[in-house]
Amino acid sequence: MRRTLLALPAAAVLALLPSTASAYPNPGRVTGDTVVHDPTMIRTSGGRYLLYATGGGLGHRTSADRIAFTAGGDAFTTKPSWWSAYATEAWAPDISYHGGKYLMYYAVSTFGSNKSAIGLAGSTTGLPGSWTDYGVVYTSTTSSDYNAIDPNLFVDDNGTWWLSFGSWWTGIKMIRIDPSTGKQLASDTTRRSLAARPTGTRAVEAPYIVERNGYYYLFASYDTCCAGTGSTYKVKVGRATSVTGPYYDKSGVALTNNGGTPVLESHGSVIGPGGQSIMNDADGDLIVYHYYDGNDNGTPKLGINLLNWSSGWPVAY
């Protein structure tokens, strides 16, 4: 069904796409070790999938076919000593491959606090135990109006590196990164704002940016995470003609003013989908996320769906 949809004319695809939250697709079939939170995934040149997720020293899963997943050791067999100033485990990794090396940005924090730090590690294989930690990239304190968590690296067509991050407080931020170090560019220390909810709840976090069809698309998770079957997490998106924004949703509302077009929301036993990353695979773009399984006491599970872009906006199927 997945491959067939990609081959259909745009009008036929649109006729099949969900128009209400109740019509959102269920996650694609996955088996094995699929209890994860905030997953990030990449496919190696040999065709194997590497997935890392929140918890401990960043938990690892691997798959040969994107269906059956097997747990392995954590990315870090020994946690870097600097973590102890912020927390005892790492969150929300972001894996990518640049210059012959796997890079992984991640966050170290405690729930509800903005005394947080973003770290960076590198590996030539991407496998557990092979990661070298490069230390702190960016921090926030309890007096900051932002939160240094949920990092995502984006490299534009000009080879410029950007890191988006953030949650709650004043929303999603972006800084420029020096490709030679993976850390903030010394000549540009501007902290830009990409998305915020200035009225009502401030709950927007977990940014992920991709460029498609001449636009930059910013995905983010909205509302309440990490409450099992009580979670209200959902994924929304906006787009811009510049990577630094401004981003607008499908209705023209700015993401810095409570905007966001839904991509995934709760439906049936799939509760609170979010913590998403986007990955391009042989059969199209994937949205990789966690959800809370209403049929399993709200256990966080791995969700994977393809995205269709024919309308100019990403639609999960």
BELGIQUI-V498713 format. One line per field, one symbol per residue. ss: DSSP state (A for helix, B for strand, O for the rest). psi: psi as a letter, one per 30 degrees, with the letter a starting at -180 (. if undefined). burial: 1 if it has 9 or more other ideal C-beta (glycine too) atoms within 8 Angstrom, else 0. A space follows every 50 residues. Layout:
ss: ???
psi: ???
burial: ???
This chain:
ss: OAAAAAAOOAAAAAAAOOOOAAAOOOOOOOBBOOOOOOOBBBBOOOOOBB BBBOOOOOBBBBBOOOOBBBBBOOOOOOOOAAAAAOOOOBBBBBBBBBOO BBBBBBBBOOOOOOOBBBBBBBBOOOOOOOOBBBBBBBBBOOOOOOOOOO OBBBBOOOOOBBBBBOBOOOOBBBBBBBOOOOBBOOOOOOOBBBBOOOOO OOOBBBBBBBBBOOBBBBBBBBOOOOOAAAOOOBBBBBBBOOOOOOOBOO OOOBAAAOOOBBBBOOBOOBBBBBBBBBBBBOOBBBBBBBBBBOOOOOBB BBBBBBBBOOOOOOBBO
psi: eeeeefflleeeeefflkflefgkllllkllbigjlkhkkklklffgkkk kllkkbhjkkllkfggejkkkallejekkkffeffeafllliljkljkhg kkkjllkjllkfkgjlkklkllkffglkffkkkgakeklllfflglkilh lkkkjlfggkkkjllllbcgaklklkkjfffglkkffjgkjlkeklifla kgikahkkklkkhglkkjklklaklhgbfgkgklklllllfkfgakklaf ggkkffhglkkkeklkkbfjkhkahllkkkaegakkkklllkjfghggkk lkkkllkkgfffkkkk.
burial: 01001101000011001100100100110101010111111111000111 11111011111110000111000111001101100100111111110000 11111111100001111111111001110010110011010001011111 11111100001111111110111111111001111000000111111000 01111111111100111111111110111011111111110010101110 00111100111111111001111111111010011111111111000111 11111111101011111
